[in-house]
Amino acid sequence: MEHEYLFVFRTRNHAVHVKSKLRDQGYTMELCPTPRKLAKSCSYSAMLSCKALEVKEVRDRISGLNVTLAGVYKVTRTGSGRAYKKIHSFSAVK
């Protein structure tokens, strides 16, 4: 079963770069501003629908692109919007 995952980047340029590289590898990501409740500063995110087992593969591919990934969140739609559950944190990864 597929779920939505939000990959949060420190900069818009990193998000655009990752989207381009992963598109070449067959992934479809949608870029969006990071929700305010997830980041204090301006950052950008990429939304990806995939199976839970694919998240690690995508995360590993992103790590190989020399960009800063702030975290990965599983997205759940609620009656009033979306809820986010942090599943990976990468504060030390660059």
C-alpha positions in Angstrom: 0.0 0.0 0.0 1.3 3.4 -0.9 1.4 6.4 1.4 2.5 10.0 1.0 5.9 11.0 2.3 7.3 14.5 2.7 11.0 14.9 2.2 12.1 18.2 3.8 15.2 20.1 2.4 17.0 23.1 3.8 16.8 25.0 0.5 14.6 25.2 -2.5 17.6 24.5 -4.8 18.2 21.2 -3.0 14.6 20.2 -3.5 14.7 21.1 -7.2 17.9 19.2 -7.7 16.6 16.1 -6.0 13.4 16.2 -7.9 15.3 16.4 -11.2 17.7 13.5 -10.4 15.0 11.2 -9.0 12.8 11.9 -12.0 15.6 10.5 -14.1 15.4 7.4 -12.0 11.6 6.9 -12.4 10.3 8.7 -9.3 7.6 11.4 -9.5 7.9 14.0 -6.7 5.8 17.2 -6.3 7.6 20.2 -4.8 5.8 22.3 -2.1 6.7 24.8 0.6 7.4 23.0 3.9 4.4 23.3 6.3 5.2 25.9 9.1 4.6 23.3 11.8 7.6 21.3 10.5 10.2 24.1 9.8 10.9 27.4 11.5 12.6 28.9 8.5 11.9 28.9 4.8 12.5 25.5 3.4 11.1 23.4 0.6 9.8 19.9 0.4 9.1 17.1 -2.0 6.0 14.9 -1.7 6.3 11.4 -2.9 3.8 8.6 -3.0 5.4 5.2 -2.4 5.5 2.1 -0.3 7.1 2.2 3.1 9.9 -0.1 1.9 10.8 2.4 -0.8 11.4 5.3 1.6 14.8 3.9 2.6 15.8 3.5 -1.0 14.8 7.0 -1.9 16.5 8.4 1.3 19.8 6.6 0.3 19.6 8.0 -3.3 19.1 11.5 -1.9 22.1 11.0 0.5 24.2 10.3 -2.5 23.3 13.6 -4.2 25.3 15.8 -1.7 22.2 17.8 -0.5 21.0 18.5 3.0 17.9 16.6 4.0 16.2 17.8 7.2 13.8 15.0 7.6 11.2 12.6 6.2 7.6 12.6 7.3 4.7 10.2 6.7 1.6 12.2 5.7 -1.8 11.3 6.8 -4.9 13.1 5.5 -7.3 14.2 8.3 -10.7 15.9 8.2 -9.0 19.3 8.7 -5.9 18.9 6.5 -2.8 16.7 7.0 -1.0 15.3 9.9 2.8 14.6 9.8 4.7 11.9 11.6 8.5 12.2 11.5 10.0 8.9 10.5 13.6 10.0 9.8 15.8 12.8 11.0 19.0 13.9 9.2 20.2 17.0 11.0 23.8 15.7 10.6 23.6 14.6 7.0 24.9 16.8 4.3 
